[in-house]
Amino acid sequence: VGASALDLGIAPDRKEAIAALVKKAVNAGADVIVTLGGASVGDHDLVHDVLTGEGMTLDFWKIAMRPGKPLMFGRLGDIRCLGLPGNPVASLVCTQLFLKPLLARLGGRAYRQDMRQARLGAAMAANDIRQDYVRAVVKEDAGTLKATPFGIQDSSMLRMLADANGLIVREPFAPPAATGAACSVLMLR
């Protein structure tokens, strides 16, 4: 996406250690600070407190999507701060939806997600209040794209993440959908 990364390593779960790395990024002239993990509300989730303590203005934190609810975004002066969830599946989804477009936009380029229309390869239950991004295998079947969701969507199941080439996008409160129903798919590869 046209960005250069400065890897600051892994910070221990201590506010002063995280603050030191934030200051290092600021002093290096970073345009964006991306953190991975520590953006939720557990005892070891310290990124929000550290960044706001350093002066970050919070634009949003905790959004109605699955996976990826603990996503955080704000500004520390002119620096954009994006706190990605620590869960690998949630992090990948948030990178696709938020980080890639952010970096492209800051680089003066448009970014368009590869959204396609497909037919469901399996029935799906009704959705709740969050927008879901359901891992799926998408392939052509008799001239039609078919998106088959994995039966288990547990975000700790990394094998499914490796096998998925698309995310079925389920709107909040979407009704049950039968096999063969139309669906929107965000392609990953």
C-alpha positions in Angstrom: 0.0 0.0 0.0 3.0 2.3 -0.3 4.0 2.9 3.3 7.3 2.3 5.1 7.1 0.6 8.5 9.1 1.3 11.6 8.9 -1.9 13.7 9.2 -0.8 17.3 9.0 -4.4 18.6 6.8 -5.9 21.3 6.0 -3.8 24.4 5.5 -5.5 27.7 2.2 -4.9 29.4 3.4 -1.9 31.3 2.2 1.7 30.6 5.7 3.2 30.8 7.0 0.6 28.2 4.2 1.4 25.8 4.6 5.1 26.3 8.3 4.9 25.5 7.5 3.2 22.2 4.9 5.8 21.4 7.4 8.6 22.0 9.9 6.8 19.8 7.4 6.7 17.0 6.6 10.4 17.5 10.3 11.3 17.5 10.8 9.2 14.3 8.2 11.4 12.5 5.6 8.7 12.1 2.5 9.7 10.2 0.6 6.7 11.6 1.0 4.7 14.8 -0.5 1.2 14.6 -0.7 -0.9 17.7 -1.6 -4.6 17.7 -3.4 -5.8 20.8 -4.0 -3.9 24.1 -6.9 -1.9 22.7 -9.7 -3.6 24.6 -10.7 -3.2 28.2 -9.0 -6.0 30.1 -6.4 -5.6 32.8 -3.5 -5.8 30.3 -5.2 -3.6 27.6 -3.3 -0.4 28.2 -3.0 1.2 24.8 -6.0 3.4 25.1 -4.9 4.8 28.5 -1.3 5.4 27.3 -2.3 7.1 24.0 -4.9 9.4 25.7 -2.3 10.1 28.4 0.1 11.2 25.7 -2.5 13.5 24.3 -4.4 11.5 21.7 -7.9 12.7 20.8 -10.1 9.7 20.5 -12.3 9.6 17.4 -13.8 6.2 18.0 -13.3 3.1 20.1 -15.3 -0.2 20.2 -17.4 -0.6 17.1 -20.4 -2.8 16.3 -18.6 -5.3 14.1 -17.5 -8.9 14.5 -14.7 -9.7 14.5 -13.0 -6.4 15.5 -15.1 -4.7 18.1 -12.1 -3.3 20.2 -10.8 -1.3 17.3 -9.6 2.2 18.3 -8.8 5.3 16.2 -7.6 8.8 17.2 -5.1 11.5 16.6 -2.0 12.5 18.5 -1.3 15.9 17.0 -1.0 15.2 13.2 -0.3 11.5 13.8 -3.2 9.0 13.2 -3.3 6.3 15.8 -5.0 3.0 15.0 -5.3 0.4 17.7 -6.0 -3.0 16.1 -7.4 -5.9 18.2 -4.9 -8.5 19.4 -6.9 -11.4 18.0 -5.3 -12.4 14.7 -8.6 -12.8 12.8 -10.0 -9.5 14.1 -6.7 -7.8 13.3 -6.8 -9.0 9.7 -10.4 -7.9 9.2 -9.6 -4.4 10.7 -6.4 -4.1 8.6 -8.5 -4.8 5.5 -11.3 -2.4 6.4 -9.4 0.4 8.1 -5.6 0.3 7.9 -5.2 -0.3 4.1 -7.7 2.5 3.2 -6.1 4.9 5.7 -2.6 4.3 4.3 -3.7 4.7 0.7 -5.6 7.9 1.5 -2.6 9.4 3.4 -0.5 8.5 0.3 -2.9 10.4 -2.0 -4.4 7.3 -3.5 -7.9 6.0 -3.8 -8.6 2.6 -2.2 -11.4 0.4 -3.3 -12.3 -2.8 -1.5 -12.8 -5.8 -3.8 -16.5 -6.4 -3.1 -18.4 -8.9 -5.1 -21.8 -10.4 -5.3 -22.1 -14.1 -4.8 -24.6 -16.8 -3.8 -24.4 -18.5 -0.4 -23.0 -22.1 -0.4 -24.7 -22.8 3.0 -27.5 -21.3 5.0 -26.8 -18.6 7.5 -28.6 -17.7 10.7 -30.1 -14.3 11.5 -27.6 -11.7 12.6 -27.5 -9.6 15.8 -26.7 -5.9 16.3 -23.2 -6.1 14.8 -22.0 -6.2 11.2 -20.4 -9.5 10.7 -17.5 -10.4 8.4 -17.8 -14.2 8.0 -14.8 -16.2 6.8 -15.6 -18.1 3.6 -14.2 -19.9 0.6 -15.3 -18.1 -2.6 -15.1 -19.9 -5.9 -16.8 -19.9 -9.3 -19.5 -22.6 -9.7 -21.2 -22.9 -13.0 -20.5 -19.3 -13.9 -21.7 -18.0 -10.5 -19.6 -17.0 -7.5 -20.4 -19.1 -4.5 -19.4 -18.1 -1.0 -19.4 -21.0 1.5 -19.0 -19.9 5.1 -16.9 -22.0 7.4 -19.2 -23.8 9.9 -17.2 -22.6 12.9 -16.4 -18.9 13.0 -14.5 -18.9 16.3 -11.8 -16.2 15.9 -9.2 -18.4 17.4 -9.4 -20.8 14.5 -6.4 -19.6 12.5 -6.6 -22.5 9.9 -9.8 -21.1 8.6 -8.2 -17.7 8.3 -5.5 -19.2 6.2 -8.0 -21.1 4.0 -10.5 -18.2 3.6 -10.3 -16.0 0.5 -13.3 -13.9 1.3 -15.5 -12.4 4.0 -19.2 -12.6 3.7 -20.6 -9.2 4.9 -23.7 -9.6 7.1 -25.5 -6.4 7.9 -26.8 -5.9 11.5 -30.1 -7.6 12.0 -29.9 -9.5 8.7 -32.6 -12.2 8.6 -31.7 -15.8 8.1 -30.4 -16.5 4.6 -30.9 -19.8 2.7 -28.4 -21.6 0.6 -28.3 -19.9 -2.8 -29.3 -16.5 -1.4 -27.5 -13.5 -2.7 -24.7 -12.1 -0.5 -21.9 -9.5 -0.6 -18.4 -10.7 -0.3 -15.2 -8.8 0.5 -12.4 -10.6 -1.3 -9.1 -11.1 0.6 -6.9 -12.3 -2.3 
